[in-house]
């Protein structure tokens, strides 16, 4: 019986083009699940991804030759560079989840969980937090939900520069795999959700803490905790 091959996932950080990241998989020498993330024209990017799906890498590289756009490069040139980096061993496979480290020591942190697109609730919480001695705010995932205001909530989080983690619903939206009856959000917001970390490491005074959403870590770190928050102390006096 032939052993089933495993697709390796890669994330390539681009230079001089609109999308900051290119995500793709390689399986049996063929490209799969290509995605230009974070900028550019979503429609054109999706078309390129469909046309290159399951093509041998040698053929893909032929297609990508000699296409310029701006800054003496293009998305095609960057993708070619990504494939060549895989081939010469300078681009490692992507981690199964993203970890963001915040090394700023703080005495107090406000944690908000499961907003599910409720922008009014977030604005209300932020108003109340202003009178508290809070040095940072962290949203613990499931920012989006069955709400027509997902877009407004994401805009508020980005405008306020609030630290945010990716939850299960956010992951579904980022992969365009949400339930058919869920409100639609635009491609660039899906890209933003995809780039969110699943784990945040942060400091409370000299103590290191960790926050996450999802039972893939929850089962091994802190069973029974709804939001998967593992901290030594929320407010260090």
WOUR-V954187 format. One record per residue. N is the residue number from 1. RES is the residue in one letter. PHI is phi in degrees with one decimal (999 if undefined). NEAR is the number of other ideal C-beta (glycine too) atoms within 12 Angstrom. Layout:
# WOUR-V954187
n->N res->RES phi->PHI near->NEAR
n->N res->RES phi->PHI near->NEAR
This chain:
# WOUR-V954187
n->1 res->X phi->999 near->3
n->2 res->X phi->-71.3 near->5
n->3 res->X phi->-70.7 near->6
n->4 res->X phi->-70.4 near->8
n->5 res->X phi->-75.3 near->13
n->6 res->X phi->-110.2 near->12
n->7 res->X phi->-82.2 near->19
n->8 res->X phi->-93.9 near->24
n->9 res->X phi->-95.0 near->26
n->10 res->X phi->-132.4 near->33
n->11 res->X phi->-127.5 near->32
n->12 res->X phi->-110.7 near->35
n->13 res->X phi->-90.9 near->21
n->14 res->X phi->-84.2 near->31
n->15 res->X phi->-138.8 near->20
n->16 res->X phi->80.4 near->19
n->17 res->X phi->-126.4 near->32
n->18 res->X phi->-66.9 near->26
n->19 res->X phi->-74.7 near->37
n->20 res->X phi->-73.8 near->24
n->21 res->X phi->-136.1 near->31
n->22 res->X phi->-121.5 near->44
n->23 res->X phi->-106.6 near->34
n->24 res->X phi->-163.2 near->39
n->25 res->X phi->-120.6 near->30
n->26 res->X phi->-126.7 near->32
n->27 res->X phi->-139.6 near->21
n->28 res->X phi->54.8 near->18
n->29 res->X phi->73.7 near->21
n->30 res->X phi->-123.1 near->23
n->31 res->X phi->-88.2 near->39
n->32 res->X phi->-142.3 near->27
n->33 res->X phi->52.3 near->28
n->34 res->X phi->-68.6 near->39
n->35 res->X phi->-151.1 near->37
n->36 res->X phi->-92.2 near->38
n->37 res->X phi->-114.7 near->38
n->38 res->X phi->100.7 near->30
n->39 res->X phi->172.5 near->23
n->40 res->X phi->83.0 near->31
n->41 res->X phi->-91.8 near->17
n->42 res->X phi->-59.8 near->24
n->43 res->X phi->-64.5 near->14
n->44 res->X phi->-63.0 near->20
n->45 res->X phi->-62.8 near->33
n->46 res->X phi->-66.2 near->22
n->47 res->X phi->-63.3 near->16
n->48 res->X phi->-58.9 near->30
n->49 res->X phi->-61.0 near->29
n->50 res->X phi->-65.6 near->17
n->51 res->X phi->-68.4 near->18
n->52 res->X phi->-92.8 near->34
n->53 res->X phi->-55.4 near->21
n->54 res->X phi->68.4 near->22
n->55 res->X phi->-86.7 near->27
n->56 res->X phi->-60.5 near->19
n->57 res->X phi->-59.2 near->30
n->58 res->X phi->-60.9 near->17
n->59 res->X phi->-67.5 near->18
n->60 res->X phi->-59.8 near->31
n->61 res->X phi->-62.3 near->25
n->62 res->X phi->-63.9 near->16
n->63 res->X phi->-63.4 near->22
n->64 res->X phi->-86.3 near->31
n->65 res->X phi->-67.2 near->18
n->66 res->X phi->68.4 near->13
n->67 res->X phi->-107.6 near->20
n->68 res->X phi->-103.8 near->16
n->69 res->X phi->-135.0 near->22
n->70 res->X phi->-156.7 near->17
n->71 res->X phi->54.4 near->14
n->72 res->X phi->59.4 near->12
n->73 res->X phi->-151.7 near->21
n->74 res->X phi->-164.7 near->28
n->75 res->X phi->-60.1 near->40
n->76 res->X phi->-64.3 near->33
n->77 res->X phi->-63.4 near->28
n->78 res->X phi->-67.4 near->39
n->79 res->X phi->-64.5 near->41
n->80 res->X phi->-60.6 near->30
n->81 res->X phi->-62.9 near->28
n->82 res->X phi->-65.3 near->38
n->83 res->X phi->-63.9 near->36
n->84 res->X phi->-65.0 near->22
n->85 res->X phi->-65.5 near->24
n->86 res->X phi->-65.6 near->29
n->87 res->X phi->-65.7 near->19
n->88 res->X phi->-93.8 near->11
n->89 res->X phi->84.2 near->9
n->90 res->X phi->-93.0 near->13
n->91 res->X phi->-113.6 near->24
n->92 res->X phi->-81.3 near->14
n->93 res->X phi->-64.8 near->19
n->94 res->X phi->-74.6 near->25
n->95 res->X phi->-67.9 near->15
n->96 res->X phi->-70.6 near->14
n->97 res->X phi->-149.9 near->22
n->98 res->X phi->-89.9 near->26
n->99 res->X phi->-119.5 near->20
n->100 res->X phi->-108.2 near->23
n->101 res->X phi->-106.4 near->17
n->102 res->X phi->-114.0 near->26
n->103 res->X phi->-94.1 near->13
n->104 res->X phi->-76.4 near->16
n->105 res->X phi->-69.2 near->18
n->106 res->X phi->-134.8 near->28
n->107 res->X phi->-93.4 near->21
n->108 res->X phi->-147.9 near->25
n->109 res->X phi->-137.6 near->37
n->110 res->X phi->-95.1 near->30
n->111 res->X phi->-111.4 near->36
n->112 res->X phi->-122.8 near->38
n->113 res->X phi->-125.4 near->30
n->114 res->X phi->57.5 near->28
n->115 res->X phi->-70.4 near->40
n->116 res->X phi->52.1 near->30
n->117 res->X phi->80.7 near->35
n->118 res->X phi->-86.2 near->26
n->119 res->X phi->-67.3 near->28
n->120 res->X phi->-62.3 near->17
n->121 res->X phi->-63.5 near->24
n->122 res->X phi->-62.3 near->36
n->123 res->X phi->-61.7 near->23
n->124 res->X phi->-64.9 near->15
n->125 res->X phi->-63.2 near->28
n->126 res->X phi->-61.8 near->26
n->127 res->X phi->-63.8 near->14
n->128 res->X phi->-71.3 near->15
n->129 res->X phi->-67.0 near->23
n->130 res->X phi->-57.9 near->14
n->131 res->X phi->-90.6 near->10
n->132 res->X phi->-100.5 near->18
n->133 res->X phi->-85.6 near->16
n->134 res->X phi->-115.3 near->22
n->135 res->X phi->-99.7 near->23
n->136 res->X phi->-158.3 near->31
n->137 res->X phi->-120.9 near->33
n->138 res->X phi->-129.9 near->43
n->139 res->X phi->-92.2 near->45
n->140 res->X phi->-91.2 near->40
n->141 res->X phi->105.8 near->44
n->142 res->X phi->52.8 near->36
n->143 res->X phi->-65.6 near->47
n->144 res->X phi->-96.4 near->42
n->145 res->X phi->-170.1 near->31
n->146 res->X phi->-80.6 near->20
n->147 res->X phi->-142.8 near->28
n->148 res->X phi->-74.3 near->17
n->149 res->X phi->-104.1 near->24
n->150 res->X phi->-54.0 near->35
n->151 res->X phi->-61.5 near->25
n->152 res->X phi->-64.2 near->25
n->153 res->X phi->-65.1 near->41
n->154 res->X phi->-61.8 near->34
n->155 res->X phi->-63.1 near->23
n->156 res->X phi->-64.1 near->30
n->157 res->X phi->-61.2 near->34
n->158 res->X phi->-71.1 near->22
n->159 res->X phi->-65.9 near->14
n->160 res->X phi->-83.9 near->25
n->161 res->X phi->56.0 near->14
n->162 res->X phi->-84.6 near->31
n->163 res->X phi->-65.5 near->32
n->164 res->X phi->-139.4 near->40
n->165 res->X phi->-111.3 near->44
n->166 res->X phi->-88.2 near->38
n->167 res->X phi->-106.7 near->37
n->168 res->X phi->-59.5 near->30
n->169 res->X phi->-66.4 near->32
n->170 res->X phi->-61.9 near->42
n->171 res->X phi->-62.7 near->29
n->172 res->X phi->-61.9 near->26
n->173 res->X phi->-62.4 near->39
n->174 res->X phi->-63.8 near->33
n->175 res->X phi->-100.3 near->19
n->176 res->X phi->54.8 near->23
n->177 res->X phi->-119.1 near->16
n->178 res->X phi->-69.0 near->26
n->179 res->X phi->-58.7 near->14
n->180 res->X phi->-58.6 near->10
n->181 res->X phi->-87.7 near->7
n->182 res->X phi->-76.8 near->21
n->183 res->X phi->-60.0 near->23
n->184 res->X phi->-77.7 near->19
n->185 res->X phi->-131.2 near->32
n->186 res->X phi->-73.7 near->18
n->187 res->X phi->-56.0 near->26
n->188 res->X phi->-68.2 near->27
n->189 res->X phi->-74.5 near->31
n->190 res->X phi->-62.7 near->32
n->191 res->X phi->-62.4 near->32
n->192 res->X phi->-61.9 near->30
n->193 res->X phi->-63.7 near->43
n->194 res->X phi->-63.3 near->33
n->195 res->X phi->-84.6 near->29
n->196 res->X phi->-67.2 near->41
n->197 res->X phi->-73.5 near->32
n->198 res->X phi->-90.8 near->34
n->199 res->X phi->-135.1 near->33
n->200 res->X phi->-121.2 near->39
n->201 res->X phi->-103.7 near->25
n->202 res->X phi->-143.0 near->37
n->203 res->X phi->-114.8 near->25
n->204 res->X phi->-116.2 near->29
n->205 res->X phi->54.5 near->21
n->206 res->X phi->-95.0 near->13
n->207 res->X phi->-94.4 near->20
n->208 res->X phi->-93.4 near->21
n->209 res->X phi->-127.4 near->33
n->210 res->X phi->-142.9 near->33
n->211 res->X phi->-133.0 near->45
n->212 res->X phi->-163.9 near->42
n->213 res->X phi->-126.2 near->41
n->214 res->X phi->130.9 near->33
n->215 res->X phi->-77.5 near->20
n->216 res->X phi->-66.8 near->18
n->217 res->X phi->-106.9 near->26
n->218 res->X phi->-55.8 near->26
n->219 res->X phi->-64.2 near->13
n->220 res->X phi->-100.7 near->13
n->221 res->X phi->-102.2 near->22
n->222 res->X phi->-147.8 near->21
n->223 res->X phi->-56.0 near->12
n->224 res->X phi->90.5 near->12
n->225 res->X phi->-92.5 near->23
n->226 res->X phi->-58.4 near->19
n->227 res->X phi->-101.5 near->30
n->228 res->X phi->67.4 near->34
n->229 res->X phi->-100.8 near->34
n->230 res->X phi->-124.5 near->29
n->231 res->X phi->-134.8 near->30
n->232 res->X phi->-74.3 near->18
n->233 res->X phi->-165.8 near->20
n->234 res->X phi->-74.1 near->26
n->235 res->X phi->-130.3 near->21
n->236 res->X phi->-91.4 near->21
n->237 res->X phi->-86.2 near->9
